[in-house]
Each structure stands twice: as structure tokens, then as C-alpha cells.
């Protein structure tokens, strides 16, 4: 699973928050024999079976617990979005949900949304300003115990008011927020959530079949550990889905997915790519596949509450001794020669704002790493491990079990750290527990996963690094970074915004908050008898357009 970045993702959150996961866009397309255009005419009816490598942790993607692609892939078709991120990294208003969304005043900044008169939840309750207001109140940071993936943008809103029987929503900001189009995505049915035990935090964890939806799909059936079925929402007022159902079949071992595709058990796979897997799929007849690079990046997170990792000398020693190019060569570069080390956490390789602030690290400099440790007072024991004050530099490395690429990364990291006198113990766990429990509760020392970004790079990143942010699992804190994010979020000049983003990343490197590794590719493959399927390099992934999927017309 990947986390959505703000934006599982991670992310979320859906609109602004990054999510934990991986996505891609544009590039390296392979159409095997029998493959056709994904834009071919499709007919109504039928079922598409999707091989999901992660099971959802819940159904509120706006919480840090559920801010991952395993959740977003499901709920993106269930709940209304004001704007959707597109494969070309632009955003587009959902004109099936809204008649308009416009800024009507600069001082104070005021946004007016006009909801379609016919927009209703599947239990016949109208979708109104009450849902917008509830969504804002839950995420603006004023409710102490709320689990939110991000407060970004919502904490700058002064008021949310309704008129025209709730079909006109007027949002007034306290301070300017440039990325307002990233707000109000994945809106929840307020009247339902508030009546559930656990409400916002966990109220959507159980009985998803009962959740009123405002999108083209609803959950028809969910059997944990086996499958989840999305069925057409007949109460949806917009264009209906072509497919009757989409079935998520949970196949956590990514190595089993090519065989499932070959044996007609599934029709679509969207795993984190593995070398053998890519080669196997490309050899299949009547299957279309693509490798894409987009707004997802792989990284290591440090837990600042772990003794030893709270020492910047140790974190910088790890970054100095790490050989990122070797990780790339042994993993993603084996199936795409576009893969390369990443030197920025805000702007990614290929974006015009990108600057490399990490180039002095990640070179496998063993001598430089050990010097940093010894200068900081650490001494090497007979076992080759450095220690200070009787405390060894021994840490757990954790990632998602069953992901061969990440397991390889962990083993390489373990070996490289041994060379500099730091012990790494590998402790992996299934993705549901890793993203749903370990990360949100800070139960890790060094964690390896991916953030999946949105077109809103700065506002989408804030809660990953902001003090107390919903995606800041490692408890990093910097007033300078917090202040820079505040300044950047209100900056409407693109050049100044880009520079502020780079200043943020420079400080993150100076503090060694995390270690960026590389832009993460996506891999999508589908049976060529289906049309309308396309990848999306943002946090929304290919499911953002699942309503267009269908079996090709004869």
C-alpha cells in the first residue's frame, strides 16, 4: 500500500493529502498481442475482477488510519469530489456533482459551490451544505481527538454556510489558500456518520454495505480476507457505470497476480511492480500493460521518538552510508531505465521546480558515516556495532510483508548499515496492520513505504512534515518548516511558491527528517477485452474513472 500525500496515500487527504501507495502516469506502454485501445467503445453490463494487493483498513480516507490507496481505490467511486486530479496533473471540477465552483472574492477569499439539485445520497437524503460543513468541522483541527489525515486548508476556513435549500455552499477563508480546489474531496454523508459508534474516526469501519453513497458505486458485499464487491448505485443522478460490478479480490502476495490474470481469475492488476511480475505479464496474450512514472515516491521514515534516531548524527550517518543508487539498480531500474535516485521530497524528478538537495547523501560513503558516529561519541563494540552510554545502535526496519521489491530493499539496507556499524532487524507485517496500526501509532523505528502525490505539491505535503501532522508518523518537529508551509500555502505567485517548497525541502534535509529514495513507477495491466481503463499518475489512480470501464462492444 502507499500512503496518499496532500494529497494513502499516504495519502489522503484525498484531495490535498498524500496517500500511502504508488501511482504513475505516461510512459513505457506495452500492448501485448490482442491488446486494443482502452478508449474503445464499451457495452453495459458485466463484472470486472480486480486483484487488490491490500485490504481496506476502513472507509474514511480522510483519517490518517485510512489514508491509503487500498481505501481510496474503493471510496473514490462512492463519495462526491468537488474536483478530480487528472492524469496530466491538472484538476477538473466534477460537473456531475456541481454546477459550478468559483472564487467570488479575494478579500476575504470566498468560494461558492453550487451542488446539483438532483444530487442525493443513496438513502434519498439530499447532498447539501450540511455535508460540506460537517466535513470542514471534522478536519479543521478544533476537535482534539479527531483522527485526520490533514487539516491543511480546512484550518484556514472561517465559515461554511448554506443557502438555496442547502444546494449553494459559501466558504469564507480567514487567510488565503491557493489550493482551494484540493478541498472537499471524498465528502461523507454527515447524517449517517454522526449516528455511528466511533463517528468520524471509526464509524465507517464496519458494515460498509450500509453506508449511503453519493457516487456511481456502492458496496454490495464485503468478506474480510476474501473480496469486496462494488455494485452500480442506481440512485446516482449522473452517468451510470457501464459495469454492473467491480470485485476486489484480495491477493496480498504480488507474485500471484500474473497467474491470476493468466487464469482469468482477475481482469485488472495494479500492483507495485516487481521484475519477474512485469516480465510475466508482458508475455501474456490479450493483456495490455503499462509502466508509468508519476507523483509517487519511495522513502524511509525515521521515528524521532526512538532512542538513537533522535540524534541527528545517527540519522545523517545512515543517510551517508546508504547507497541509494544500488537500491535503485537492484530494484526498480531492472524494469525501467527511467528510475533514478530522488533528491527532493516536495518536487519530484521531472517537475520544473525540482532541485536536488540530497545529492551529498546516499552515496554509500562508509568512511564518512563512521566518522559522523565517532565524532558524536559513539564507539564500535566487539560485535562491530556502534554504541554510546551502553545503548547499541540497533533499529527495526519495517515495511509491507509480501512486497518482494521492498523486502529486497530492506535486505540491502540491512547489509549497508552493517558496514557502518548499525544493526538493522527486519520486522515486516501485512499492509493492513502496517498502515492501519503501526504507522499511525508510531510503532516503528525506520519505515519504508511510498507517498502518492496530488497536483497540490506543497499543501499536499504539509501534514507529512508539520508538527503533529496526520501523516507525520515519525513525530518530526520544526518551527521553521511549519512557518514555511504556512507562508507557502497562502502564496499565489507560482515562482515564489516553488522557491518556498525548495526551502522547506532544504530544511528537511538539514534535519534529516526522512530519506527520499526514488520516484516510484506504477504498473497496470488489464485484459484487452475491457475498455475505458487508464492510469492516473496522481493519488487518485485508475479508479478515478472506473465509471467509464466496460467490456468492449462486439
C-alpha positions as CSV (number, residue, x, y, z in Angstrom):
1,X,0.0,0.0,0.0
2,X,1.1,3.5,-0.5
3,X,0.1,6.5,1.5
4,X,-1.6,9.4,-0.1
5,X,0.2,12.7,0.1
6,X,-1.6,16.0,0.3
7,X,-2.9,14.9,-1.3
8,X,-2.6,6.8,1.1
9,X,-1.9,7.7,0.4
10,X,-0.3,8.5,2.3
11,X,-2.5,9.8,1.4
12,X,-5.1,11.2,1.8
13,X,-6.2,13.7,2.2
14,X,-7.8,12.5,-0.9
15,X,-7.7,16.0,-2.4
16,X,-4.8,17.5,-0.6
17,X,-3.3,14.8,1.5
18,X,-0.7,12.5,0.1
19,X,-1.7,8.9,0.5
20,X,0.5,6.0,1.1
21,X,0.8,3.9,-2.1
22,X,2.2,4.2,-5.7
23,X,0.9,5.6,-8.9
24,X,2.2,6.7,-12.2
25,X,1.5,8.4,-15.4
26,X,2.5,8.5,-19.0
27,X,5.3,6.2,-20.5
28,X,6.6,2.8,-21.3
29,X,3.4,1.3,-22.7
30,X,3.3,-2.3,-23.7
31,X,0.4,-3.7,-25.6
32,X,0.7,-7.4,-26.0
33,X,-0.9,-9.3,-28.8
34,X,-4.6,-8.8,-28.9
35,X,-4.4,-5.5,-27.0
36,X,-6.5,-2.6,-28.1
37,X,-7.2,1.0,-27.2
38,X,-8.6,1.5,-23.7
39,X,-10.8,4.1,-25.3
40,X,-12.7,1.6,-27.4
41,X,-16.5,1.6,-27.3
42,X,-17.8,-0.4,-24.4
43,X,-21.2,-2.0,-23.6
44,X,-23.2,-2.1,-20.5
45,X,-23.2,-5.0,-18.0
46,X,-20.7,-7.5,-16.7
47,X,-18.2,-7.7,-14.0
48,X,-14.5,-6.7,-13.7
49,X,-12.4,-8.6,-11.2
50,X,-9.5,-6.6,-9.7
51,X,-6.5,-8.1,-7.9
52,X,-6.1,-5.9,-4.8
53,X,-2.8,-6.4,-3.0
54,X,-4.1,-4.6,0.1
55,X,-7.3,-4.9,2.0
56,X,-9.0,-1.6,3.1
57,X,-8.3,-0.5,6.7
58,X,-11.7,1.3,6.8
59,X,-13.7,3.6,4.6
60,X,-12.9,7.1,5.7
61,X,-9.9,8.0,3.6
62,X,-9.7,11.4,5.4
63,X,-8.3,9.8,8.6
64,X,-4.6,9.0,9.0
65,X,-5.6,5.4,9.6
66,X,-7.4,5.0,6.3
67,X,-5.3,7.4,4.2
68,X,-4.0,4.8,1.7
69,X,-4.6,3.7,-1.8
70,X,-6.3,0.5,-0.6
71,X,-9.1,2.7,0.7
72,X,-9.1,5.4,-1.9
73,X,-9.4,2.9,-4.8
74,X,-12.8,1.9,-3.3
75,X,-14.2,5.2,-2.0
76,X,-13.3,7.3,-5.0
77,X,-16.4,5.9,-6.7
78,X,-18.6,6.1,-3.5
79,X,-18.3,9.7,-2.3
80,X,-18.5,13.1,-4.0
81,X,-15.4,15.0,-5.1
82,X,-15.6,18.7,-5.9
83,X,-12.6,18.3,-8.2
84,X,-10.7,15.3,-9.5
85,X,-7.0,15.1,-10.2
86,X,-6.3,14.2,-13.9
87,X,-3.6,12.1,-15.5
88,X,-1.9,15.2,-16.8
89,X,-1.7,16.6,-13.2
90,X,-4.4,19.2,-13.8
91,X,-7.7,19.3,-11.8
92,X,-11.2,19.2,-13.2
93,X,-14.4,20.1,-11.5
94,X,-16.8,17.1,-11.2
95,X,-19.6,18.5,-13.3
96,X,-21.9,15.6,-12.5
97,X,-21.8,16.7,-8.8
98,X,-21.5,20.5,-9.2
99,X,-23.0,23.2,-11.5
100,X,-20.1,25.5,-10.6
101,X,-17.3,26.2,-8.1
102,X,-15.9,29.7,-8.2
103,X,-13.9,32.2,-6.2
104,X,-16.2,35.2,-5.8
105,X,-14.0,37.4,-3.6
106,X,-10.3,37.8,-2.9
107,X,-10.6,39.7,0.4
108,X,-11.8,37.7,2.2
109,X,-11.2,34.8,-0.1
110,X,-14.7,33.3,-0.8
111,X,-15.6,30.2,-2.7
112,X,-19.1,29.4,-3.8
113,X,-20.1,25.8,-4.8
114,X,-23.4,25.1,-6.4
115,X,-24.5,21.5,-5.9
116,X,-26.7,19.8,-8.5
117,X,-30.3,20.0,-7.4
118,X,-30.7,16.3,-8.0
119,X,-27.6,15.2,-6.0
120,X,-28.7,12.7,-3.3
121,X,-27.2,10.1,-1.1
122,X,-28.3,6.5,-1.9
123,X,-30.8,6.6,1.1
124,X,-32.6,9.5,-0.7
125,X,-31.2,12.2,1.7
126,X,-30.2,15.3,-0.3
127,X,-26.5,16.2,-0.5
128,X,-26.3,19.7,0.9
129,X,-24.1,22.3,2.6
130,X,-24.6,20.4,5.8
131,X,-22.3,17.7,4.4
132,X,-19.7,20.3,3.5
133,X,-19.9,22.0,6.9
134,X,-19.5,18.6,8.7
135,X,-16.6,17.7,6.5
136,X,-14.9,21.1,7.4
137,X,-15.6,20.9,11.1
138,X,-14.1,17.4,11.4
139,X,-10.9,18.4,9.7
140,X,-10.2,21.9,10.8
141,X,-8.2,20.9,13.9
142,X,-10.6,22.1,16.5
143,X,-11.8,18.7,17.6
144,X,-9.0,17.4,19.8
145,X,-9.4,13.6,19.4
146,X,-10.3,13.5,15.8
147,X,-8.0,11.4,13.6
148,X,-7.5,13.4,10.4
149,X,-5.0,12.8,7.6
150,X,-4.6,16.6,7.1
151,X,-6.0,19.8,8.4
152,X,-4.4,21.8,5.6
153,X,-6.7,24.3,4.1
154,X,-9.6,23.4,6.4
155,X,-7.8,25.1,9.3
156,X,-7.8,28.3,7.3
157,X,-11.6,28.4,6.7
158,X,-13.6,30.9,8.8
159,X,-17.1,29.7,7.9
160,X,-19.1,27.3,5.7
161,X,-22.7,28.3,5.1
162,X,-25.6,27.0,3.0
163,X,-28.4,28.7,1.1
164,X,-30.9,27.7,-1.6
165,X,-32.1,24.8,0.5
166,X,-28.5,23.8,1.1
167,X,-27.6,23.5,-2.6
168,X,-25.4,26.6,-2.5
169,X,-22.3,26.4,-0.3
170,X,-20.4,29.5,0.6
171,X,-16.9,29.0,2.1
172,X,-15.1,32.0,3.6
173,X,-11.4,31.8,4.4
174,X,-9.6,33.5,7.3
175,X,-6.4,33.6,5.3
176,X,-5.8,33.0,1.6
177,X,-5.4,29.4,0.5
178,X,-4.2,29.0,-3.1
179,X,-5.0,25.3,-3.4
180,X,-8.7,25.5,-2.6
181,X,-9.6,23.2,-5.4
182,X,-8.0,20.4,-3.4
183,X,-10.6,20.7,-0.6
184,X,-13.9,18.9,-0.2
185,X,-13.0,15.6,-1.9
186,X,-14.5,12.4,-0.7
187,X,-17.3,14.2,1.1
188,X,-19.1,11.9,3.6
189,X,-22.8,11.6,4.5
190,X,-22.9,13.6,7.7
191,X,-26.3,12.4,8.7
192,X,-25.1,8.8,8.7
193,X,-21.6,9.1,10.1
194,X,-22.7,11.1,13.2
195,X,-25.0,8.3,14.2
196,X,-22.4,5.5,14.0
197,X,-20.4,4.3,17.0
198,X,-17.0,5.9,16.7
199,X,-18.4,8.6,14.4
200,X,-15.7,10.3,12.3
201,X,-12.8,8.2,13.5
202,X,-14.1,4.7,13.1
203,X,-17.8,5.0,12.3
204,X,-17.2,3.7,8.7
205,X,-15.0,0.8,9.7
206,X,-17.9,-1.7,9.8
207,X,-20.9,-2.6,7.7
208,X,-19.8,-0.8,4.5
209,X,-22.9,-2.2,2.7
210,X,-25.0,0.2,4.8
211,X,-23.0,3.4,4.1
212,X,-25.1,5.8,2.0
213,X,-23.1,6.8,-1.1
214,X,-23.1,9.8,-3.4
215,X,-21.1,8.3,-6.2
216,X,-21.6,5.8,-9.0
217,X,-20.8,2.7,-6.8
218,X,-21.9,1.3,-3.5
219,X,-20.5,-1.6,-1.5
220,X,-22.7,-4.7,-2.2
221,X,-20.7,-7.2,-0.2
222,X,-17.5,-7.4,1.8
223,X,-16.0,-10.6,3.1
224,X,-12.8,-9.8,5.0
225,X,-9.8,-11.6,3.7
226,X,-11.5,-12.6,0.5
227,X,-13.3,-9.9,-1.5
228,X,-15.3,-6.7,-1.7
229,X,-17.9,-6.1,-4.4
230,X,-18.8,-2.6,-5.7
231,X,-22.2,-2.5,-7.5
232,X,-23.8,0.2,-9.6
233,X,-25.6,2.8,-7.4
234,X,-29.0,3.1,-9.1
235,X,-29.7,6.2,-7.1
236,X,-26.8,8.1,-8.7
237,X,-28.1,11.0,-10.7
238,X,-25.1,11.3,-13.1
239,X,-23.9,9.0,-15.9
240,X,-24.3,5.4,-14.8
241,X,-21.4,2.9,-14.7
242,X,-21.1,0.5,-17.7
243,X,-20.2,-2.4,-15.4
244,X,-22.7,-4.0,-13.1
245,X,-20.0,-4.7,-10.5
246,X,-16.3,-4.4,-9.8
247,X,-15.0,-7.2,-7.5
248,X,-11.8,-6.5,-5.4
249,X,-10.2,-9.9,-4.9
250,X,-7.6,-9.7,-2.1
251,X,-4.3,-11.2,-3.3
252,X,-1.7,-9.8,-1.0
253,X,1.2,-11.8,-2.5
254,X,2.0,-9.8,-5.6
255,X,3.8,-12.8,-7.1
256,X,0.4,-14.5,-7.6
257,X,-1.2,-11.7,-9.6
258,X,0.2,-12.6,-13.1
259,X,-1.0,-16.2,-12.7
260,X,-4.5,-14.9,-11.6
261,X,-4.6,-12.7,-14.7
262,X,-3.5,-15.6,-17.0
263,X,-6.0,-17.9,-15.5
264,X,-8.9,-15.4,-15.9
265,X,-9.4,-15.1,-12.2
266,X,-8.9,-11.4,-12.4
267,X,-9.1,-8.8,-15.2
268,X,-7.1,-5.9,-13.8
269,X,-4.0,-5.7,-11.7
270,X,-2.3,-2.6,-10.3
271,X,0.5,-3.8,-8.0
272,X,3.7,-2.2,-7.0
273,X,5.9,-3.6,-9.9
274,X,8.3,-6.4,-9.4
275,X,10.8,-7.5,-12.0
276,X,9.6,-11.1,-12.6
277,X,6.0,-9.9,-12.4
278,X,6.4,-7.3,-15.2
279,X,8.1,-9.8,-17.4
280,X,5.4,-12.4,-16.9
281,X,2.6,-10.1,-17.7
282,X,4.2,-8.7,-20.8
283,X,4.4,-12.2,-22.1
284,X,0.7,-12.8,-21.7
285,X,-1.5,-12.7,-24.8
286,X,-4.6,-10.4,-24.9
287,X,-3.3,-8.3,-22.0
288,X,-2.5,-4.6,-22.1
289,X,0.1,-3.3,-19.7
290,X,1.9,0.0,-18.9
291,X,4.7,1.2,-16.6
292,X,4.4,4.8,-15.7
293,X,6.1,7.4,-13.5
294,X,4.1,10.0,-11.7
295,X,3.7,11.6,-8.3
296,X,4.7,8.7,-6.1
297,X,8.0,8.4,-4.3
298,X,9.6,5.7,-2.1
299,X,11.2,6.8,1.1
300,X,12.5,5.9,4.6
301,X,10.8,7.5,7.6
302,X,12.6,7.9,10.9
303,X,10.8,7.6,14.3
304,X,12.2,10.6,16.2
305,X,11.0,9.0,19.5
306,X,13.3,6.0,19.0
307,X,16.4,6.4,21.2
308,X,19.4,6.8,18.8
309,X,17.3,8.1,15.9
310,X,16.6,11.2,17.9
311,X,20.3,12.0,17.3
312,X,20.8,13.9,14.1
313,X,24.4,12.5,13.8
314,X,22.9,9.0,13.6
315,X,20.3,9.9,11.0
316,X,22.9,11.6,8.9
317,X,25.3,8.7,9.3
318,X,22.5,6.4,8.0
319,X,21.9,8.7,5.0
320,X,25.6,8.9,4.3
321,X,26.3,5.2,4.5
322,X,23.2,4.3,2.4
323,X,23.8,3.6,-1.3
324,X,20.6,4.7,-2.9
325,X,21.9,4.1,-6.5
326,X,22.5,0.4,-5.6
327,X,18.9,0.2,-4.2
328,X,17.6,1.6,-7.5
329,X,19.8,-0.6,-9.6
330,X,18.7,-3.8,-7.7
331,X,15.0,-2.9,-7.7
332,X,13.1,-0.5,-10.0
333,X,15.8,0.0,-12.6
334,X,15.6,-3.6,-13.6
335,X,12.3,-2.9,-15.3
336,X,12.6,0.8,-16.2
337,X,15.8,2.6,-17.1
338,X,14.0,5.9,-16.2
339,X,14.4,5.1,-12.5
340,X,16.9,7.3,-10.6
341,X,17.6,8.5,-7.1
342,X,15.4,11.3,-5.8
343,X,16.8,14.4,-4.2
344,X,13.7,16.3,-3.0
345,X,10.5,15.5,-1.0
346,X,8.3,18.3,-2.3
347,X,9.1,18.4,-6.0
348,X,9.8,15.2,-7.9
349,X,12.2,14.4,-10.7
350,X,10.9,15.8,-14.0
351,X,8.9,18.7,-12.4
352,X,10.3,22.1,-13.4
353,X,10.5,23.2,-9.7
354,X,12.7,20.3,-8.8
355,X,16.1,20.9,-7.1
356,X,18.4,18.1,-5.7
357,X,19.0,18.8,-2.1
358,X,20.1,15.3,-1.2
359,X,23.0,14.8,-3.6
360,X,25.7,14.7,-0.9
361,X,24.0,11.8,0.8
362,X,23.1,8.3,-0.4
363,X,26.4,7.5,-2.0
364,X,27.4,4.6,0.2
365,X,30.2,6.5,2.0
366,X,31.1,4.1,4.7
367,X,34.1,6.1,6.0
368,X,32.1,9.3,6.1
369,X,29.3,7.6,8.0
370,X,31.5,6.1,10.7
371,X,33.3,9.4,11.1
372,X,30.0,11.1,11.9
373,X,29.2,8.4,14.5
374,X,32.7,8.6,16.1
375,X,32.7,12.4,16.2
376,X,29.4,12.2,18.0
377,X,30.9,10.0,20.7
378,X,29.9,6.5,19.5
379,X,32.4,3.7,19.8
380,X,32.4,0.4,18.0
381,X,31.9,-2.8,20.1
382,X,33.5,-6.2,19.5
383,X,30.4,-7.2,17.5
384,X,31.0,-4.3,15.1
385,X,28.1,-2.3,16.3
386,X,28.4,1.3,17.5
387,X,27.1,2.2,20.9
388,X,27.1,5.2,23.3
389,X,26.2,5.1,27.0
390,X,25.7,1.3,26.8
391,X,23.0,1.7,24.1
392,X,23.7,0.0,20.8
393,X,22.6,1.5,17.5
394,X,20.1,-1.3,16.7
395,X,16.9,-0.5,14.9
396,X,13.9,-2.2,13.4
397,X,13.2,-1.8,9.7
398,X,9.6,-2.3,8.8
399,X,7.6,-2.4,5.5
400,X,4.8,-4.3,3.9
401,X,5.3,-8.1,4.0
402,X,4.9,-9.9,0.7
403,X,6.2,-7.0,-1.4
404,X,9.3,-8.5,-2.8
405,X,10.8,-5.3,-4.0
406,X,10.6,-3.7,-0.6
407,X,11.8,-6.9,1.1
408,X,14.9,-6.7,-1.2
409,X,15.3,-3.0,-0.3
410,X,15.2,-4.0,3.4
411,X,17.9,-6.7,3.0
412,X,20.2,-4.3,1.0
413,X,19.7,-1.6,3.7
414,X,20.5,-4.1,6.4
415,X,23.7,-5.1,4.7
416,X,24.8,-1.5,4.1
417,X,24.1,-0.4,7.7
418,X,26.1,-3.4,9.0
419,X,29.1,-2.0,7.0
420,X,28.8,1.3,9.0
421,X,28.3,-0.4,12.4
422,X,24.5,-0.1,12.7
423,X,22.4,-3.2,13.3
424,X,19.1,-3.5,11.4
425,X,16.5,-6.0,12.4
426,X,13.8,-6.6,9.8
427,X,10.3,-6.6,11.2
428,X,7.7,-6.6,8.4
429,X,4.0,-7.1,8.7
430,X,0.9,-7.3,6.4
431,X,-0.2,-4.0,4.8
432,X,-3.4,-3.6,6.8
433,X,-1.6,-3.7,10.1
434,X,1.3,-1.7,8.8
435,X,-0.8,1.2,7.6
436,X,-3.8,0.8,9.9
437,X,-1.9,0.3,13.2
438,X,1.9,0.5,13.1
439,X,2.4,3.8,11.3
440,X,-0.4,5.8,12.9
441,X,0.6,4.6,16.4
442,X,4.4,5.2,15.8
443,X,5.1,1.5,16.2
444,X,8.3,1.5,14.1
445,X,11.9,2.7,14.1
446,X,12.6,3.0,10.3
447,X,9.6,2.5,8.0
448,X,9.7,2.1,4.2
449,X,6.7,3.0,2.1
450,X,5.6,5.4,-0.6
451,X,3.7,8.7,-0.7
452,X,1.4,9.2,-3.6
453,X,1.0,12.9,-4.5
454,X,-1.5,15.3,-5.9
455,X,-1.3,18.3,-8.2
456,X,-1.1,20.3,-5.0
457,X,2.6,19.6,-4.0
458,X,3.1,21.9,-1.1
459,X,-0.3,21.9,0.6
460,X,-0.3,18.2,-0.1
461,X,2.9,17.7,1.8
462,X,2.3,19.9,4.8
463,X,0.8,17.3,7.1
464,X,3.6,14.8,6.4
465,X,6.2,17.1,8.0
466,X,4.2,19.7,10.1
467,X,4.5,19.3,13.8
468,X,1.6,17.0,14.8
469,X,0.5,16.4,11.2
470,X,-1.7,13.4,10.4
471,X,0.9,11.9,8.1
472,X,3.9,12.8,10.3
473,X,4.2,9.3,11.7
474,X,7.8,9.8,13.0
475,X,6.9,12.9,15.1
476,X,9.4,15.2,13.4
477,X,9.1,18.8,14.5
478,X,10.5,22.1,13.2
479,X,9.0,25.5,13.7
480,X,10.9,26.8,10.7
481,X,9.3,24.1,8.5
482,X,5.9,24.8,10.0
483,X,6.3,28.6,9.3
484,X,7.5,28.0,5.7
485,X,4.4,25.8,5.0
486,X,2.1,28.5,6.4
487,X,3.7,31.0,4.2
488,X,3.7,28.8,1.1
489,X,0.0,27.8,1.5
490,X,-1.0,31.4,1.1
491,X,1.4,32.2,-1.8
492,X,-0.4,32.6,-5.1
493,X,2.8,33.5,-7.1
494,X,4.0,30.2,-8.6
495,X,7.7,31.1,-8.7
496,X,7.6,32.2,-5.0
497,X,5.7,29.1,-4.1
498,X,8.2,26.9,-5.9
499,X,11.1,28.6,-4.0
500,X,9.3,28.2,-0.7
501,X,8.8,24.5,-1.4
502,X,12.5,24.1,-2.1
503,X,13.4,26.0,1.1
504,X,11.2,23.5,3.0
505,X,13.0,20.6,1.5
506,X,16.4,22.0,2.2
507,X,15.4,22.2,5.9
508,X,14.1,18.7,5.8
509,X,17.4,17.5,4.5
510,X,19.3,19.6,7.1
511,X,17.3,18.0,9.8
512,X,17.4,14.6,8.0
513,X,13.6,14.3,8.7
514,X,13.3,11.4,6.1
515,X,15.3,9.8,3.3
516,X,13.9,10.2,-0.2
517,X,14.8,7.2,-2.4
518,X,13.3,7.4,-5.9
519,X,10.2,8.2,-7.9
520,X,8.1,5.1,-7.8
521,X,6.7,3.7,-11.0
522,X,3.3,2.2,-11.3
523,X,2.4,-0.9,-13.2
524,X,-1.1,-1.5,-14.6
525,X,-2.3,-4.4,-16.7
526,X,-5.8,-5.4,-17.8
527,X,-7.5,-7.9,-20.0
528,X,-7.8,-6.5,-23.5
529,X,-11.5,-7.4,-23.7
530,X,-12.1,-4.4,-21.4
531,X,-12.0,-0.7,-22.4
532,X,-12.1,2.7,-20.7
533,X,-9.2,1.8,-18.4
534,X,-6.4,4.3,-18.0
535,X,-3.8,5.0,-15.4
536,X,-3.7,8.2,-13.4
537,X,-0.3,9.4,-12.1
538,X,-1.8,11.2,-9.1
539,X,-3.2,9.9,-5.8
540,X,-6.5,9.1,-7.4
541,X,-5.1,6.3,-9.5
542,X,-7.0,4.5,-12.3
543,X,-10.2,4.1,-10.2
544,X,-10.9,7.8,-10.6
545,X,-12.6,6.9,-13.9
546,X,-14.0,3.4,-13.1
547,X,-17.4,4.6,-14.2
548,X,-16.1,4.6,-17.8
549,X,-14.8,1.0,-17.6
550,X,-16.6,-1.7,-19.5
551,X,-16.4,-4.8,-21.7
552,X,-15.7,-3.9,-25.3
553,X,-18.6,-3.8,-27.6
554,X,-18.5,-6.5,-30.2
